[in-house]
Amino acid sequence: MRLLHMPVLTPERIETRLGARIAAPPAFAPYVEGLHTLAACGPFTLIDAKRVDRSGRGWLIDLARMIRGAATGA
């Protein structure tokens, strides 16, 4: 994840520049596969992290998800 700075954001113009890269700290383990979202929540900042399950159970969950998606046309 990278921060995106917007020094100018008006209806007529936007300026952006890439900021620092944010990596999951070791304390996030096992959720270190990727950070997705920063969201303000009052005095807190929420960070969505992800974990990839590469076990047999994880593969079955992925397969079931694909089958449901195919059945619904998603």
Buried (B, 14 or more C-beta within 10 A) or exposed (E): BEEEEEEEEEEEEEEEEEEEEEEBEEEBEEBBEEBEEEEEEEEEEEBEBEBEEEEEEEEEEEEEEEEEEEEEEE
